[in-house]
Amino acid sequence: MQAVYKLEADELDSERLGQGKYLLFWEAAEGGAGVLSQLLEKPEAFQKIADAALDICHFKEPKESCVQACYECLLSYRNQFDHALINRHLIKPWLDQLLESTINCQVKGMSRDQQYQALLQQTDSNSEFERVVLQEIYQRGYKLPDAAQELILEANWLH
């Protein structure tokens, strides 16, 4: 993302979640460059990022001296404690998949108004707060959630 959107290293930050299975990205610079919202607005955005990542990781033009990772691709002072874990070959299948991906921010076959009404129907009848938050999201023109009351098994730590 930094290469495609020409960001400084401190403008975009991330954190591993779910035992490292997920990445959370946010714009760390005050005011932000609007990069993350651009990802949702431009259907080809992830394709461009994947293409740039394939180039950065030496898959387009192989570099003999880069076995798992190097300071030209993935290694940095900031991630030095993870150097033994970083292997560019592990991400190639995901990057190839992203090359073929597009973003669809609308639930299939529904207008924004229809999606809002459907989400309202799914809210917990005992949660006025949930409906107030959903209404604010809708009225301010923000992207609506894809679903409501959806159980995320990975987050269910009670089982």
DSSP file (Angstrom, degrees, kcal/mol; ACC not computed):
  #  RESIDUE AA STRUCTURE BP1 BP2  ACC     N-H-->O    O-->H-N    N-H-->O    O-->H-N    TCO  KAPPA ALPHA  PHI   PSI    X-CA   Y-CA   Z-CA
    1    1 A M     >        0   0    0      0, 0.0     4,-2.6     0, 0.0     6,-0.2   0.000 360.0 360.0 360.0 -39.2    0.0    0.0    0.0
    2    2 A Q  T  4> +     0   0    0      1,-0.2     5,-2.1     2,-0.2     4,-0.5   0.902 360.0  45.3 -62.6 -40.1    2.9    2.4    0.8
    3    3 A A  T  45S+     0   0    0      3,-0.2     3,-0.4     2,-0.2    -1,-0.2   0.928 115.8  44.6 -70.0 -45.0    4.4    1.8   -2.6
    4    4 A V  T  45S+     0   0    0      1,-0.2    -2,-0.2     2,-0.1    -1,-0.2   0.911 123.7  34.5 -67.0 -42.9    1.2    2.2   -4.6
    5    5 A Y  T  <5S-     0   0    0     -4,-2.6    -1,-0.2     2,-0.0    -2,-0.2   0.317 107.0-122.7 -97.8   7.9   -0.1    5.2   -2.7
    6    6 A K  T   5 +     0   0    0     -4,-0.5     2,-0.3    -3,-0.4    -3,-0.2   0.931  51.6 165.6  51.9  56.0    3.4    6.7   -2.2
    7    7 A L      < -     0   0    0     -5,-2.1    -1,-0.2    -6,-0.2     2,-0.1  -0.728  38.8-115.7-101.0 149.8    3.1    6.9    1.6
    8    8 A E    >>  -     0   0    0     -2,-0.3     3,-1.8     1,-0.1     4,-0.6  -0.443  36.6-105.5 -73.8 158.5    5.8    7.4    4.2
    9    9 A A  T 34 S+     0   0    0      1,-0.3     3,-0.4     2,-0.2    -1,-0.1   0.796 119.5  50.0 -59.2 -30.5    6.5    4.4    6.5
   10   10 A D  T 34 S+     0   0    0      1,-0.2    -1,-0.3     3,-0.0     3,-0.1   0.407  93.7  74.9 -92.2   4.4    4.8    6.2    9.4
   11   11 A E  T <4 S+     0   0    0     -3,-1.8    17,-1.4     1,-0.2    18,-1.2   0.749  99.6  40.0 -85.3 -24.7    1.6    7.1    7.6
   12   12 A L  E  < S-A   27   0A   0     -4,-0.6     2,-0.3    -3,-0.4    15,-0.2  -0.987  70.9-178.9-127.0 132.8    0.1    3.6    7.6
   13   13 A D  E     -A   26   0A   0     13,-3.0    13,-2.3    -2,-0.4     2,-0.3  -0.853   3.3-170.8-128.9 165.2    0.3    1.2   10.5
   14   14 A S  E     -A   25   0A   0     -2,-0.3     2,-0.3    11,-0.2    11,-0.2  -0.968   8.2-159.5-150.7 163.9   -0.8   -2.3   11.2
   15   15 A E  E     -A   24   0A   0      9,-1.7     9,-2.6    -2,-0.3     2,-0.3  -0.993  25.2-117.6-147.2 142.1   -1.2   -4.8   13.9
   16   16 A R  E     -A   23   0A   0     -2,-0.3     2,-0.3     7,-0.2     7,-0.2  -0.633  35.6-176.7 -80.3 137.2   -1.5   -8.6   13.9
   17   17 A L  E  >> +A   22   0A   0      5,-2.8     5,-2.4    -2,-0.3     4,-0.5  -0.861  54.4  32.1-127.1 163.6   -4.8   -9.9   15.3
   18   18 A G  T >45S-     0   0    0     -2,-0.3     3,-1.5     1,-0.2    -1,-0.2   0.931 136.4 -46.9  58.4  52.0   -6.1  -13.4   16.0
   19   19 A Q  T 345S-     0   0    0      1,-0.3    -1,-0.2    -3,-0.2    -2,-0.1   0.836 112.1 -53.2  57.0  35.8   -2.8  -15.1   16.7
   20   20 A G  T 345S+     0   0    0      2,-0.2    -1,-0.3    -3,-0.1    -2,-0.2   0.477 114.9 114.2  83.6   2.9   -1.3  -13.4   13.7
   21   21 A K  T <<5S+     0   0    0     -3,-1.5     2,-0.3    -4,-0.5    -3,-0.2   0.773  75.3  39.4 -77.0 -26.2   -4.0  -14.7   11.3
   22   22 A Y  E   < -A   17   0A   0     -5,-2.4    -5,-2.8     2,-0.0     2,-0.4  -0.863  68.3-145.5-124.3 155.8   -5.4  -11.2   10.5
   23   23 A L  E     -A   16   0A   0     -2,-0.3     2,-0.5    -7,-0.2    -7,-0.2  -0.983   6.0-157.4-121.5 134.3   -3.9   -7.8    9.9
   24   24 A L  E     -A   15   0A   0     -9,-2.6    -9,-1.7    -2,-0.4     2,-0.3  -0.954  14.3-166.0-108.5 123.5   -5.6   -4.6   11.0
   25   25 A F  E     +A   14   0A   0     -2,-0.5     2,-0.3   -11,-0.2   -11,-0.2  -0.851  11.8 168.2-108.9 145.4   -4.5   -1.5    9.0
   26   26 A W  E     -A   13   0A   0    -13,-2.3   -13,-3.0    -2,-0.3     2,-0.8  -0.987  42.3-104.6-149.8 156.9   -5.1    2.1   10.0
   27   27 A E  E     -A   12   0A   0     -2,-0.3   -15,-0.3   -15,-0.2     4,-0.1  -0.737  33.3-173.5 -84.1 114.2   -3.8    5.5    8.8
   28   28 A A        +     0   0    0    -17,-1.4     2,-0.2    -2,-0.8   -16,-0.2   0.722  54.3  90.7 -85.3 -23.7   -1.5    6.6   11.5
   29   29 A A  S >  S-     0   0    0    -18,-1.2     3,-0.9     1,-0.1     2,-0.1  -0.514  92.3 -97.5 -76.8 141.7   -0.7   10.1   10.3
   30   30 A E  T 3  S+     0   0    0      1,-0.3    -1,-0.1    -2,-0.2    -2,-0.1  -0.350 110.4   8.6 -59.1 130.3   -3.0   12.8   11.7
   31   31 A G  T 3  S-     0   0    0     -4,-0.1    -1,-0.3    -2,-0.1     3,-0.1  -0.070 104.9-136.6  87.1 -34.5   -5.7   13.6    9.1
   32   32 A G    <   -     0   0    0     -3,-0.9   -20,-0.1     1,-0.2    -2,-0.1   0.316  14.6-101.6  65.4 161.4   -4.6   10.6    7.0
   33   33 A A        -     0   0    0    -22,-0.2    -1,-0.2    -4,-0.0    -3,-0.0   0.443  49.7-116.0 -95.9  -3.3   -4.2   10.4    3.2
   34   34 A G  S  > S+     0   0    0     -3,-0.1     4,-1.7     3,-0.0     5,-0.1   0.685  70.8 138.5  77.1  17.9   -7.6    8.6    2.7
   35   35 A V  H  >  +     0   0    0      1,-0.2     4,-1.6     2,-0.2   -23,-0.0   0.916  65.7  51.3 -64.3 -45.3   -5.9    5.6    1.4
   36   36 A L  H  > S+     0   0    0      1,-0.2     4,-0.8     2,-0.2    -1,-0.2   0.872 110.4  48.7 -65.4 -36.1   -8.0    3.0    3.2
   37   37 A S  H  > S+     0   0    0      1,-0.2     4,-1.4     2,-0.2     3,-0.5   0.850 106.6  58.0 -70.6 -31.7  -11.2    4.6    2.0
   38   38 A Q  H  X S+     0   0    0     -4,-1.7     4,-2.0     1,-0.2    -2,-0.2   0.851  97.2  62.5 -63.1 -33.0   -9.8    4.6   -1.6
   39   39 A L  H  < S+     0   0    0     -4,-1.6     7,-0.2     1,-0.2     6,-0.2   0.862 107.7  42.6 -60.2 -34.8   -9.4    0.9   -1.3
   40   40 A L  H  < S+     0   0    0     -4,-0.8    -1,-0.2    -3,-0.5    -2,-0.2   0.774 114.3  50.8 -81.4 -26.9  -13.2    0.5   -1.0
   41   41 A E  H  < S+     0   0    0     -4,-1.4    -2,-0.2     1,-0.2    -1,-0.2   0.738 103.7  60.0 -84.1 -23.8  -14.0    3.1   -3.7
   42   42 A K    ><  -     0   0    0     -4,-2.0     3,-2.1     1,-0.1     4,-0.3  -0.906  66.6-157.6-113.6 110.7  -11.8    1.7   -6.4
   43   43 A P  T 3  S+     0   0    0      0, 0.0    60,-0.6     0, 0.0     3,-0.3   0.757  93.7  49.9 -57.6 -27.1  -12.6   -1.9   -7.5
   44   44 A E  T 3> S+     0   0    0      1,-0.2     4,-1.9    58,-0.1     3,-0.3   0.385  80.5 102.8 -92.7   4.5   -9.0   -2.5   -8.9
   45   45 A A  H <> S+     0   0    0     -3,-2.1     4,-2.1    -6,-0.2    -1,-0.2   0.896  80.3  46.6 -58.1 -47.6   -7.2   -1.2   -5.8
   46   46 A F  H  > S+     0   0    0     -4,-0.3     4,-2.7    -3,-0.3    -1,-0.2   0.829 108.6  57.2 -68.1 -30.3   -6.2   -4.6   -4.4
   47   47 A Q  H  > S+     0   0    0     -3,-0.3     4,-2.4    54,-0.2    -1,-0.2   0.917 107.9  47.1 -63.5 -42.7   -5.0   -5.7   -7.8
   48   48 A K  H  X S+     0   0    0     -4,-1.9     4,-2.3     2,-0.2    -2,-0.2   0.905 113.2  48.6 -65.5 -41.4   -2.6   -2.8   -8.0
   49   49 A I  H  X S+     0   0    0     -4,-2.1     4,-2.5     2,-0.2    -2,-0.2   0.923 112.3  48.2 -65.2 -44.2   -1.4   -3.4   -4.5
   50   50 A A  H  X S+     0   0    0     -4,-2.7     4,-2.4     2,-0.2    -2,-0.2   0.906 111.0  51.1 -62.8 -41.7   -0.9   -7.2   -5.2
   51   51 A D  H  X S+     0   0    0     -4,-2.4     4,-1.6     1,-0.2    -1,-0.2   0.917 112.0  46.3 -62.3 -43.9    1.0   -6.4   -8.4
   52   52 A A  H  X S+     0   0    0     -4,-2.3     4,-2.9     1,-0.2    -2,-0.2   0.901 111.7  51.9 -65.1 -40.6    3.3   -3.9   -6.6
   53   53 A A  H  X S+     0   0    0     -4,-2.5     4,-2.5     1,-0.2    -2,-0.2   0.890 106.5  53.4 -64.7 -39.4    3.9   -6.5   -3.8
   54   54 A L  H  <>S+     0   0    0     -4,-2.4     5,-2.7     2,-0.2     6,-0.9   0.886 112.6  45.3 -61.4 -37.9    4.8   -9.2   -6.3
   55   55 A D  H ><5S+     0   0    0     -4,-1.6     3,-1.6     4,-0.2     6,-0.3   0.939 112.8  48.9 -69.7 -47.6    7.4   -6.8   -7.7
   56   56 A I  H 3<5S+     0   0    0     -4,-2.9    -2,-0.2     1,-0.3    -1,-0.2   0.869 109.3  53.8 -59.5 -37.9    8.7   -5.7   -4.3
   57   57 A C  T 3<5S-     0   0    0     -4,-2.5    -1,-0.3    -5,-0.2    -2,-0.2   0.218 117.4-112.0 -87.2  15.8    9.1   -9.3   -3.2
   58   58 A H  T < 5S+     0   0    0     -3,-1.6     5,-0.3     4,-0.1    -3,-0.2   0.757  82.3 122.7  65.7  28.9   11.2  -10.2   -6.3
   59   59 A F  S   <S+     0   0    0     -5,-2.7    -4,-0.2    -6,-0.2    -5,-0.1   0.748  76.6  45.6 -89.6 -25.2    8.6  -12.5   -8.0
   60   60 A K  S    S+     0   0    0     -6,-0.9    -5,-0.1     1,-0.3    -1,-0.1   0.902 132.2  18.9 -80.2 -43.8    8.5  -10.4  -11.2
   61   61 A E  S    S-     0   0    0     -6,-0.3    -1,-0.3     2,-0.0    -2,-0.1  -0.884  93.7-134.8-126.3  97.9   12.2  -10.1  -11.5
   62   62 A P        -     0   0    0      0, 0.0     2,-0.5     0, 0.0    -3,-0.1  -0.149   9.8-151.3 -56.6 143.7   13.9  -12.8   -9.3
   63   63 A K    >   -     0   0    0     -5,-0.3     3,-1.7     3,-0.2    -2,-0.0  -0.966   3.0-153.8-119.1 112.4   16.8  -11.8   -7.1
   64   64 A E  T 3  S+     0   0    0     -2,-0.5    -1,-0.1     1,-0.3     0, 0.0   0.827  92.0  54.7 -55.4 -38.1   19.2  -14.7   -6.5
   65   65 A S  T 3  S+     0   0    0      1,-0.1     2,-0.9     2,-0.0    -1,-0.3   0.577  90.7  83.0 -78.5  -7.8   20.5  -13.4   -3.2
   66   66 A C    <   +     0   0    0     -3,-1.7    -3,-0.2     1,-0.2     4,-0.1  -0.838  48.2 160.1 -99.3 104.0   16.9  -13.1   -1.7
   67   67 A V  S    S-     0   0    0     -2,-0.9    -1,-0.2     2,-0.4    22,-0.1   0.954  80.8 -10.5 -86.6 -67.1   16.0  -16.6   -0.4
   68   68 A Q  S    S-     0   0    0      1,-0.4    20,-3.3    20,-0.1     2,-0.3   0.813 130.0 -31.3-100.7 -43.6   13.2  -15.9    2.2
   69   69 A A        -     0   0    0     18,-0.2    -1,-0.4    19,-0.1    -2,-0.4  -0.958  55.7-164.5-169.1 159.8   13.3  -12.1    2.5
   70   70 A C    >>> -     0   0    0     -2,-0.3     5,-2.5    -4,-0.1     3,-0.9  -0.889  42.4 -94.7-144.8 175.5   15.8   -9.3    2.3
   71   71 A Y  T 345S+     0   0    0     -2,-0.3     6,-0.1     1,-0.2    -1,-0.0   0.646 120.8  60.1 -71.8 -13.0   16.1   -5.6    3.3
   72   72 A E  T 345S+     0   0    0      4,-0.0    -1,-0.2   -15,-0.0     4,-0.0   0.720 121.1  19.5 -82.5 -22.1   15.0   -4.7   -0.2
   73   73 A C  T <45S-     0   0    0     -3,-0.9    -2,-0.2   -16,-0.1   -16,-0.1   0.779 135.7 -14.8-111.6 -74.0   11.7   -6.5    0.1
   74   74 A L  T  <5S+     0   0    0     -4,-0.8     2,-0.2   -18,-0.1    -3,-0.2   0.683  98.4  93.3-114.8 -21.8   10.3   -7.3    3.5
   75   75 A L      < +     0   0    0     -5,-2.5     2,-0.3     3,-0.1     5,-0.1  -0.506  44.0 156.1 -81.3 144.8   12.9   -7.0    6.2
   76   76 A S        -     0   0    0     -2,-0.2     3,-0.4     1,-0.1     7,-0.1  -0.961  56.3-103.0-153.9 168.6   13.4   -3.8    8.2
   77   77 A Y  S >  S+     0   0    0     -2,-0.3     3,-1.3     1,-0.2     4,-0.2   0.877 119.3  59.8 -60.9 -37.6   14.7   -2.5   11.5
   78   78 A R  T 3  S+     0   0    0      1,-0.3     3,-0.3     2,-0.1    -1,-0.2   0.820 112.0  36.3 -63.5 -33.7   11.1   -2.3   12.6
   79   79 A N  T >  S+     0   0    0     -3,-0.4     3,-2.0     1,-0.2     4,-0.4   0.093  78.3 123.3-107.0  23.5   10.3   -6.0   12.1
   80   80 A Q  G X   +     0   0    0     -3,-1.3     3,-0.9     1,-0.3     4,-0.3   0.788  69.5  58.3 -58.7 -30.2   13.8   -7.3   13.2
   81   81 A F  G 3  S+     0   0    0     -3,-0.3    -1,-0.3     1,-0.2     3,-0.2   0.666 109.1  46.5 -74.4 -13.9   12.3   -9.5   15.9
   82   82 A D  G X> S+     0   0    0     -3,-2.0     3,-1.8     1,-0.1     4,-1.2   0.357  77.5 108.0-104.5   3.0   10.2  -11.3   13.2
   83   83 A H  G X4 S+     0   0    0     -3,-0.9     3,-0.5    -4,-0.4    -1,-0.1   0.857  76.8  55.1 -52.1 -40.7   13.0  -11.8   10.6
   84   84 A A  G 34 S+     0   0    0     -4,-0.3    -1,-0.3     1,-0.2    -2,-0.1   0.757 111.6  45.5 -66.1 -22.6   13.2  -15.6   11.3
   85   85 A L  G <4 S+     0   0    0     -3,-1.8     2,-0.4    -4,-0.0    -1,-0.2   0.653  89.0 100.2 -92.7 -18.2    9.4  -15.9   10.6
   86   86 A I    <<  +     0   0    0     -4,-1.2     2,-0.4    -3,-0.5   -12,-0.1  -0.576  39.8 162.7 -81.0 123.8    9.3  -13.7    7.4
   87   87 A N    >>  -     0   0    0     -2,-0.4     3,-1.6     1,-0.1     4,-0.5  -0.918  28.2-157.0-142.6 110.5    9.2  -15.7    4.2
   88   88 A R  H >> S+     0   0    0    -20,-3.3     3,-0.9    -2,-0.4     4,-0.7   0.766  90.9  66.6 -60.6 -26.7    8.0  -14.0    1.0
   89   89 A H  H 34 S+     0   0    0    -21,-0.3     3,-0.3     1,-0.2    -1,-0.3   0.763  90.9  63.6 -68.8 -24.1    7.1  -17.3   -0.6
   90   90 A L  H <4 S+     0   0    0     -3,-1.6     4,-0.3     1,-0.2    -1,-0.2   0.783 104.6  45.7 -69.8 -26.5    4.3  -17.8    2.0
   91   91 A I  H <X S+     0   0    0     -3,-0.9     4,-2.5    -4,-0.5     3,-0.3   0.605  87.5  88.6 -93.4 -11.2    2.4  -14.7    0.7
   92   92 A K  H  X S+     0   0    0     -4,-0.7     4,-2.7    -3,-0.3     5,-0.2   0.903  86.1  51.1 -57.6 -45.7    2.7  -15.4   -3.0
   93   93 A P  H  > S+     0   0    0      0, 0.0     4,-1.8     0, 0.0    -1,-0.2   0.889 112.3  48.3 -59.3 -36.3   -0.5  -17.5   -3.3
   94   94 A W  H  > S+     0   0    0     -4,-0.3     4,-2.4    -3,-0.3    -2,-0.2   0.896 111.3  49.4 -69.6 -39.6   -2.4  -14.7   -1.5
   95   95 A L  H  X S+     0   0    0     -4,-2.5     4,-1.8     2,-0.2    -1,-0.2   0.902 109.7  51.5 -66.0 -40.0   -1.0  -12.1   -3.8
   96   96 A D  H  X S+     0   0    0     -4,-2.7     4,-0.7    -5,-0.2    -1,-0.2   0.897 110.8  49.0 -61.0 -39.9   -1.9  -14.1   -6.8
   97   97 A Q  H >< S+     0   0    0     -4,-1.8     3,-0.9    -5,-0.2     4,-0.3   0.898 108.5  52.9 -67.2 -40.4   -5.4  -14.4   -5.5
   98   98 A L  H >< S+     0   0    0     -4,-2.4     3,-1.3     1,-0.2    -1,-0.2   0.822  98.1  66.0 -64.5 -30.4   -5.6  -10.6   -4.9
   99   99 A L  H 3< S+     0   0    0     -4,-1.8    -1,-0.2     1,-0.3    -2,-0.2   0.815 107.3  41.4 -58.7 -29.4   -4.5  -10.1   -8.5
  100  100 A E  T << S+     0   0    0     -3,-0.9    -1,-0.3    -4,-0.7    -2,-0.2   0.409 100.2 101.7 -96.9   0.2   -7.8  -11.6   -9.5
  101  101 A S    <   -     0   0    0     -3,-1.3     2,-0.3    -4,-0.3   -54,-0.2  -0.440  45.6-172.2 -91.2 159.3   -9.9   -9.9   -6.9
  102  102 A T        -     0   0    0     -2,-0.1     2,-0.4   -56,-0.1   -58,-0.1  -0.938  26.5-112.0-138.3 163.4  -12.3   -6.9   -6.9
  103  103 A I        -     0   0    0    -60,-0.6     2,-0.5    -2,-0.3   -58,-0.0  -0.818  24.2-174.8 -99.2 134.0  -14.1   -5.0   -4.2
  104  104 A N        +     0   0    0     -2,-0.4     4,-0.1     1,-0.1   -64,-0.0  -0.916   5.5 176.1-128.3 105.2  -17.8   -5.1   -4.0
  105  105 A C        +     0   0    0     -2,-0.5     2,-0.4   -65,-0.2    39,-0.2   0.399  59.3  74.1 -91.8   2.8  -19.1   -2.7   -1.3
  106  106 A Q  S    S-     0   0    0     37,-0.1     2,-0.2     9,-0.0     3,-0.1  -0.943  87.4-112.5-119.6 138.5  -22.8   -3.3   -1.9
  107  107 A V    >   -     0   0    0     -2,-0.4     3,-2.0     1,-0.1     8,-0.1  -0.490  54.5 -90.8 -65.5 132.9  -24.8   -6.4   -0.9
  108  108 A K  T 3  S+     0   0    0      1,-0.3    -1,-0.1    -2,-0.2     3,-0.1  -0.141 103.8   1.8 -54.2 131.4  -25.8   -8.1   -4.1
  109  109 A G  T 3  S+     0   0    0      1,-0.2     2,-0.4    -3,-0.1    -1,-0.3   0.498 107.0 107.8  76.8   4.5  -29.1   -7.0   -5.5
  110  110 A M    <   -     0   0    0     -3,-2.0    -1,-0.2     4,-0.0     2,-0.1  -0.928  60.7-137.6-119.6 139.8  -29.8   -4.4   -2.8
  111  111 A S     >  -     0   0    0     -2,-0.4     4,-2.5     1,-0.1     5,-0.2  -0.360  39.0-102.0 -75.5 170.4  -29.8   -0.6   -3.0
  112  112 A R  H  > S+     0   0    0      1,-0.2     4,-2.4     2,-0.2     5,-0.2   0.907 124.7  50.7 -61.8 -41.4  -28.3    1.2    0.0
  113  113 A D  H  > S+     0   0    0      2,-0.2     4,-2.4     1,-0.2    -1,-0.2   0.913 111.1  48.0 -63.0 -43.0  -31.8    1.9    1.4
  114  114 A Q  H  > S+     0   0    0      2,-0.2     4,-2.3     1,-0.2    -2,-0.2   0.893 111.1  51.0 -64.5 -39.6  -32.8   -1.7    1.1
  115  115 A Q  H  X S+     0   0    0     -4,-2.5     4,-2.4     2,-0.2    -2,-0.2   0.913 109.8  50.3 -63.9 -42.3  -29.6   -2.8    2.7
  116  116 A Y  H  X S+     0   0    0     -4,-2.4     4,-2.4     1,-0.2    -2,-0.2   0.930 111.4  47.9 -60.9 -46.7  -30.2   -0.4    5.6
  117  117 A Q  H  X S+     0   0    0     -4,-2.4     4,-1.7     1,-0.2    -1,-0.2   0.892 111.3  50.8 -63.1 -39.5  -33.7   -1.7    6.1
  118  118 A A  H  X S+     0   0    0     -4,-2.3     4,-1.0     1,-0.2    -1,-0.2   0.903 110.5  49.1 -65.2 -40.8  -32.6   -5.3    6.0
  119  119 A L  H >X S+     0   0    0     -4,-2.4     4,-0.8     1,-0.2     3,-0.5   0.893 107.3  55.2 -65.9 -39.5  -29.9   -4.5    8.7
  120  120 A L  H >< S+     0   0    0     -4,-2.4     3,-0.8     1,-0.2    -1,-0.2   0.893 105.3  53.2 -58.9 -39.1  -32.5   -2.8   10.9
  121  121 A Q  H 3< S+     0   0    0     -4,-1.7    -1,-0.2     1,-0.2    -2,-0.2   0.776 107.7  52.2 -66.4 -26.1  -34.6   -5.9   10.8
  122  122 A Q  H << S+     0   0    0     -4,-1.0    -1,-0.2    -3,-0.5    -2,-0.2   0.569  85.2 110.8 -88.0 -10.0  -31.6   -8.0   11.9
  123  123 A T  S << S-     0   0    0     -3,-0.8     2,-0.3    -4,-0.8     5,-0.0  -0.244  82.6 -95.0 -66.8 155.5  -30.8   -5.8   15.0
  124  124 A D    >   -     0   0    0      1,-0.2     3,-2.2     3,-0.1     7,-0.2  -0.553  27.6-139.0 -68.3 125.5  -31.3   -7.1   18.5
  125  125 A S  T 3  S+     0   0    0     -2,-0.3    -1,-0.2     1,-0.3    -2,-0.1   0.716 103.4  54.0 -62.0 -20.1  -34.7   -6.0   19.6
  126  126 A N  T 3  S+     0   0    0      1,-0.1     2,-0.7     2,-0.0    -1,-0.3   0.386  92.9  82.4 -92.4   2.8  -33.2   -5.2   23.1
  127  127 A S    <>  +     0   0    0     -3,-2.2     4,-1.2     1,-0.2    -1,-0.1  -0.773  39.4 163.6-117.6  88.8  -30.5   -3.0   21.7
  128  128 A E  H  > S+     0   0    0     -2,-0.7     4,-2.3     1,-0.2    -1,-0.2   0.858  81.0  61.1 -65.3 -35.0  -31.5    0.5   21.0
  129  129 A F  H  > S+     0   0    0      1,-0.2     4,-2.6     2,-0.2     5,-0.2   0.892  99.8  54.2 -58.7 -42.0  -27.8    1.5   20.9
  130  130 A E  H  > S+     0   0    0      1,-0.2     4,-2.2     2,-0.2    -1,-0.2   0.907 110.4  46.0 -60.1 -42.9  -27.3   -0.9   17.9
  131  131 A R  H  X S+     0   0    0     -4,-1.2     4,-2.4     2,-0.2    -1,-0.2   0.883 111.5  51.8 -69.2 -37.9  -30.1    0.8   16.0
  132  132 A V  H  X S+     0   0    0     -4,-2.3     4,-2.2     2,-0.2    -2,-0.2   0.924 111.9  46.6 -63.9 -44.6  -28.8    4.3   16.8
  133  133 A V  H  X S+     0   0    0     -4,-2.6     4,-2.4     2,-0.2    -2,-0.2   0.927 112.8  49.3 -63.8 -45.1  -25.3    3.5   15.6
  134  134 A L  H  X S+     0   0    0     -4,-2.2     4,-2.3    -5,-0.2    -1,-0.2   0.898 110.4  51.1 -61.1 -41.0  -26.7    1.9   12.4
  135  135 A Q  H  X S+     0   0    0     -4,-2.4     4,-3.1     2,-0.2    -1,-0.2   0.903 109.6  50.0 -63.8 -41.4  -28.8    5.0   11.8
  136  136 A E  H  X S+     0   0    0     -4,-2.2     4,-2.2     2,-0.2     6,-0.3   0.918 110.3  50.1 -63.1 -43.7  -25.8    7.3   12.3
  137  137 A I  H  <>S+     0   0    0     -4,-2.4     5,-1.8     1,-0.2     4,-0.4   0.932 114.9  44.6 -58.4 -46.3  -23.8    5.2    9.8
  138  138 A Y  H ><5S+     0   0    0     -4,-2.3     3,-1.2     1,-0.2    -2,-0.2   0.938 113.9  47.6 -64.5 -49.5  -26.6    5.4    7.3
  139  139 A Q  H 3<5S+     0   0    0     -4,-3.1    -1,-0.2     1,-0.3    -2,-0.2   0.809 110.5  51.7 -67.2 -30.1  -27.3    9.1    7.7
  140  140 A R  T 3<5S-     0   0    0     -4,-2.2    -1,-0.3    -5,-0.2    -2,-0.2   0.505 113.5-117.3 -85.3  -2.9  -23.7   10.1    7.4
  141  141 A G  T < 5 +     0   0    0     -3,-1.2    -3,-0.2    -4,-0.4    -2,-0.1   0.647  61.1 150.9  80.3  15.0  -23.3    8.1    4.2
  142  142 A Y      < -     0   0    0     -5,-1.8    -1,-0.2    -6,-0.3     2,-0.2  -0.337  59.4 -80.3 -75.1 162.3  -20.7    5.7    5.6
  143  143 A K        -     0   0    0      1,-0.1    -1,-0.1    -2,-0.1     3,-0.1  -0.433  50.6-127.6 -62.5 129.5  -20.4    2.2    4.3
  144  144 A L        -     0   0    0    -39,-0.2    -1,-0.1    -2,-0.2   -28,-0.0  -0.449  28.5 -96.3 -76.3 151.5  -23.0    0.0    5.8
  145  145 A P        -     0   0    0      0, 0.0    -1,-0.1     0, 0.0     3,-0.1  -0.291  25.4-129.4 -61.0 153.6  -22.1   -3.3    7.5
  146  146 A D  S    S-     0   0    0      1,-0.2     2,-0.3    -3,-0.1    -2,-0.0   0.783  84.7  -0.9 -74.8 -27.1  -22.4   -6.4    5.4
  147  147 A A        -     0   0    0      3,-0.1     2,-0.3   -28,-0.0    -1,-0.2  -0.966  62.8-137.2-155.3 165.3  -24.4   -8.2    8.1
  148  148 A A  S    S+     0   0    0     -2,-0.3     3,-0.1     1,-0.1   -25,-0.0  -0.949  82.2  14.6-128.1 152.1  -25.8   -7.9   11.6
  149  149 A Q  S    S+     0   0    0     -2,-0.3     2,-0.5     1,-0.2    -1,-0.1   0.836  81.6 159.2  56.6  36.1  -25.8  -10.3   14.5
  150  150 A E        -     0   0    0     -3,-0.1     2,-0.4     2,-0.0    -1,-0.2  -0.801  38.2-133.0 -94.1 126.4  -23.3  -12.5   12.7
  151  151 A L        -     0   0    0     -2,-0.5     2,-0.8    -3,-0.1     3,-0.1  -0.646  12.2-157.6 -79.7 126.8  -21.3  -14.9   15.0
  152  152 A I    >>  -     0   0    0     -2,-0.4     3,-1.6     1,-0.2     4,-0.6  -0.901   2.3-161.0-105.6 104.1  -17.6  -14.8   14.4
  153  153 A L  G >4 S+     0   0    0     -2,-0.8     3,-1.2     1,-0.3    -1,-0.2   0.838  87.0  59.9 -57.3 -37.6  -16.4  -18.1   15.7
  154  154 A E  G 34 S+     0   0    0      1,-0.3    -1,-0.3    -3,-0.1  -136,-0.0   0.778 107.2  47.7 -62.7 -25.4  -12.7  -17.0   16.0
  155  155 A A  G <4 S+     0   0    0     -3,-1.6     2,-1.6     1,-0.1    -1,-0.3   0.528  84.7  99.1 -92.3  -6.7  -13.9  -14.2   18.4
  156  156 A N    X<  +     0   0    0     -3,-1.2     3,-0.9    -4,-0.6    -1,-0.1  -0.620  41.9 166.5 -84.2  87.0  -16.0  -16.6   20.6
  157  157 A W  T 3   +     0   0    0     -2,-1.6    -1,-0.2     1,-0.2    -3,-0.0   0.445  60.6  76.1 -83.3   0.2  -13.5  -17.2   23.4
  158  158 A L  T 3         0   0    0      1,-0.2    -1,-0.2    -3,-0.1    -2,-0.1   0.599 360.0 360.0 -86.3 -11.5  -16.2  -18.7   25.7
  159  159 A H    <         0   0    0     -3,-0.9    -1,-0.2     0, 0.0    -2,-0.1   0.504 360.0 360.0 -80.6 360.0  -16.4  -22.1   23.9
